[in-house]
Amino acid sequence: MGDKDKKEKDLAATARLLEVIRQETPKRELFDDVALKEKISSPFLDRKRPFPLSQVKVGLEIAESYCILVSLETNITRSRLLGFRIVKYKKGNYLTGIKTIMEGITGRYKLVVGINNPSLVIRQIRMPGLSRKEMKEAIFWEAKRHIPYEMDSVTFDFQVLGRREGVSDILLVAVPRGIVDKLLNACYGAKLKLHITDVAPLALMNAYLANYPIAPNETIVLLNLEDRLGMINIYTEGGTLFNRYLSLPPVSKEVLKDLNAWNSVLFEIKRALTYYEDQYKPNGFARIVLSGCYGHTDLKGYLEQEVGLPVEVFNPWHNIQVDKTLLDGKLVEENSPRLAIAVGLALR
């Protein structure tokens, strides 16, 4: 190779290096359209004026194979739906899903991300009525008794629900650190700025309590059934929260026609109800509130018949304003039960 050729190659290599350093080379999007299995998007409304002292909040539920987004305009007294999206993707392809669902979401807003994963652990425990400082020191050792993972492999937090007769009711939440890292890396990869990170079971309860009153000592069963991922929350007003994840069959026409495919799910639901009754002695169960993609299917009647409890389909807009612009067509009506968790996140 001649000196001239070598010099030209060196100059070309230097130029390429400078492009990388200056970030002048077009970036290749880590985005695979083939990974997307479903995308539903409503129109997005502008912020309404006047809507005094309001802010825009975005709730983003992230599961292993789907994410759901709801944007609300809220103030102290009321909330208004601005729009929603649902995206399904190949399992674990978080970056593709998050970038797709957040596309075009601009302006000032507070983003609340909710982790929805069967590895989540939520326990309600009781401890002696310690001071906040003493509680922080003692909670680690108490958590070891209730979390089925090595403590150095999880991220956990707690909240004091109430104190009575020298005893504190504590809500303990733990998530494997690997799951948290994957989701946060995907969010940072999509250049998102998070306001709060929450968990789906608490967001589902938050959405219900924001929309419907619960009588003292009334016990309700929140049942969220989405593609392959189910969740049961049992809650008694002024009492206990119980959470359990359920494995579901994939959504298909065959599954919807053959209700026998739900026998194992039905068994787990009945077992959870029996366990709660044995442990906490509620005054019966008031109702099952069904959310998720199975909300508008024959499953409602099947559950009523097999479990023996009234079943209601969750309407997350009971106390939230929905403009006529969004109600035109059936997009909001058909997908409302699927948006319950994201609504609970946006209401934080």
Buried (B, 14 or more C-beta within 10 A) or exposed (E): EEEEEEEEEEEEEEEEEEEEEEEEEEEEEEEEEEBBBEBBBBEBBEBEEEBEEBEBBBBBBBBBBBBBBBBBBBEEEEBBBBBBBBBBBBEEBBBBBBBBBBEEBEEEBBBBBBBBBBBBBBBBBEBEBBEEEEBEEEBEEBBEEBBEBEEEEBBBEBEBBEEEEEEBBBBBBBBBBEBBEBBBEBBEEBEBEBEEBBBBBBBBBBBBBBBBEBEEEBBBBBBBBBBBBBBBBBBBBEBBBBBBBBEBBEBEEEBBEEBEBBEEBBEBBEEBBEEBBEEBEBEEBBBBBBBBBBBBBEBBEBBBEBBEBEBBBBBBBEEBBBBEEBEEEEBBEEBBBBBBBBBBBBBB
